[in-house]
Amino acid sequence: MAVFLTGDTHGDFSRLRRESFYEQDGLGKEDFLLVCGDFGGLWYGDGRDDDALDWLERCPFTTLFVDGNHENFDALDRLPV
């Protein structure tokens, strides 16, 4: 298991592309990328977030996040625990 940390993506996951995050080669879903604040992937709380979230789901690693002060807390609060 590998764990990678980043932060402040604000919904822009371009730094996670293979050409920037080349360490992901050989990773699996048991390996984790933790966004430490200001994830922004659930900004709208509706279908407009789907493309980015689907792209993250297709990545070879599992993405986790800790919410930061730049989040849509209304959208996050509607998610199941």
Secondary structure, DSSP 8 states (H G I E B T S, - for coil): --EEEE---TT--GGGSTTT-GGGTT--TTSEEEEES---TTSSSSGGGHHHHHHHHHSSSEEEEE--SSS-HHHHHTS--
